[in-house]
Amino acid sequence: MNKAESTSLKNKLNLYGWEEAINAEEADLVILNTCSVRKTAEDRLFGRIGRYKSLKKHHPISLAVIGCMAERYKEKLLEIEPEIDLLVGNFDKDSFVEKLEEGISDDKSISSKGSRRTMLQQEAKKVYHFSEIYGDKNNFKAFIPIIHGCNNFCTYCIVPYVRGREVSRSPMQIFGEVDHLLSGNVKEITLLGQNVNSYYYLTEDKEYSFPLLLEELCRRTPEDLWIRFLTSHPKDFSDHLIEVIKNNKQLCRHIHLPVQHGSDKILALMNRKYTRGFYIDLVEKIKKSLPDVSLSTDIMVGFPGESEEDVEQTVELLRDVEFEEAFTYYYNLREGTPAGSMRDQVPDEIKLKRLWRIIEVQDEISRNRKKERVGCESVVLVEGVSKRNNTELLGRTERNEMVVVPGNKDLIGKFLRIRAKSLRGKTLYGEVIGKG
């Protein structure tokens, strides 16, 4: 989401005559687009600000902090970091550039004589507006937000408090952006939302759910376009959606389906609104209808009240489902969320021990799943040159598998048909057998 919003902001700045600097030392304006989902993301921001504090001593840059941390901390962030010149919340990003142009002097400086400004809507007036274009048609991949905010209020999650309630984007605006991107080099689009499955938009003549939006999008786009979506909430993953994926070639056979935990007790404390049994039944339904699908998930350990037995239930879930990949992390206390004031907080050293247990199990599963892919043919979209060898390329299959193949950088952004020949460590290596 932040990548999409940053690209949108960059597009708009370009329209107003701003150009991207080669580095911070050459810049007039530095914009930090922030995330508050985990503490590590916030810690990273404070580290970045420290760098720009030093730079400001001998180079007159203006420093803008935008996004979730601005929304979460508000003016308190200016007290913590006085070097910030402009603070912009999530509900003001769409008008940021216009306000920037109104308020700056000819030398592109936001602040004047040490004054600082904020763009933070009052609680009662917060309304989110989507930008017209989020992707760059000159790139081969694009991220397109279709829904903003979240209504689920998982007890550990700060998103509803910093991004607000769900707001769905107009289907016509989504289709218009896709048409714009397809006039360029875009080969893959990813539809974004905190919960894409709950997308809902009522026009004068049609009621759009997420599956109906996908159906319409597939009717409007060529079959060689890849369409992905992030992120899905299991409770809203409908039979209709499974059927739409099955019937449309554009929709990639990869689903990210965050389970978060394998214990019904912890799922209830998290307010996830489904049980372990419901999730496993859903996975079985998906695999039956889409036998070539790959699944990835999110796993959190160390939630308040978690026991060793709860961790073992999560291990069992991993082995039952056999995800291709799992994004694992331990619980970060977020002030202002219900979980932050729960009793029985788990000590960090125990969280870390449990996390390594989960990682070891999932690494074994992921490696075994990748072994099964050796000898298989796939189409990959080439994404870049390997960092280890400039005669090799990194490509991603529609199942979201990374594959290394020989080739030169002229193939970046193109589809190739490959055969996986071997697995080295965690990486599949293949040979090119034709065009995709």
C-alpha positions, 0 to 999 in steps of 0.5 A: 500500500505504501509503495502504491501511495508513494508512486502516486505522490511521485507521479503528482510531484512530477506533474508540478515540475519536481524531479526525483533527486539522485540522493538526499544530498542533492534533494530540496525535499525529503518525504518519508512515507511511514508505516505503524503496523509493527514497532520495527517499522517505526524504529526504522523511521527514527533511524532515518530521521537521525540521518537527515538531522545530520544532513540538515546541518550542512544542506538545507533540505525540508523534511516531510513525514507522511502516512500512518505514523503522522496519523498515529502520533500527530503533533507529538511526533513534532515534539519527539523530532523537531527537525520535521518540517511538515507532518501529513496524515493518511487523509491528506495525502491526496492534497499534499502536493497542492498544499505543498505548492501553496505554502513553499517559497521559490527555493522549495523550502517548506518551513520559514524561520523555523516554523513547521506545519501540519496537515492532519484532519480533525477526527470528525472530518476524516474522509479518505480520497483515492488518487486517480493513478497509483501505478507507473505505466512505464514499469512492468508491475503496478500496485492498485489500491481498491479499498482503504481502511479496515472494519475488522478490529483485530485486537493486535492491529493498529490499522483501523485507528490510523487508516480508518473504516473501509472505503471502497474505490469506484470501479470506473476509477479502477478500470480507468487506471488499468486502461491507463497502465495497459497503454504502457508496459505493465504486465502485472497488477496487484489489487491492494487493500487491508481486506480486498475481500470486503470490497463493495461499491454500489453504482446506479445500475450495479452492485459490485462485490470483490468477485464481481469486480474481478470478473468485470476486470478480467472481461476488460483485460487481455488474457496475458495480463497477470492479476494478483490481490492482497490481502485476503481475510479468511472469513470473507473468502467466498465460494464465488471468489474461488469460482472466479479465480478458477474461471479466469486465466488472468488471475494468478494461482497464488493466494496469500491467506493470513491465518495468524495462529493455529489455536482457537483460543488465540484466534478468539483473543485476536478477534479473527472471527474464524476457527482453525477448523473453518480455515482448514475447510476453506483451504481444502475447498480452495485446493480442490477447486484450484489444484495448482494453487500455491498458498502463503500466510502470516503467522504471529507468535507471542500473543498475550496468553499464548501457551506452549500448547498453542504454539504446537497447534500452530506447528500442526496447522503448518504441517496440515496445510503445507504453505509454500511460504509463511511470513512469521513475526512475533507480537509487537505491542501497539498502544491503543489496541485492545491487546496492548492492555491484555494480561499475560504478555509474553516475555520477548525472550520466549517470543523469540524462542517460539518464533525460531521454532515456527521458522524452522518448521516452515523452512522445512515445509517450504524446501520440500514444496520447492523440491516438488517443483523441480522438473516442472514447467512454468511461465515467469515474469522476469523481475531483475538481474541476480545480485550474485551473478549478472548473467542470471535473472530473477523471475517470478511464476504466477504461483509466486515462486522465485526462479533464477534463469540465465539471461541478460537484462534486456529480458527484464519485464518479459514473460519466459517459459522455463523448466525448473532444473534444481534447488540450491538452498532455498532457490529454484534454478531453471532453464529457458525453454521459450517465450511466455 
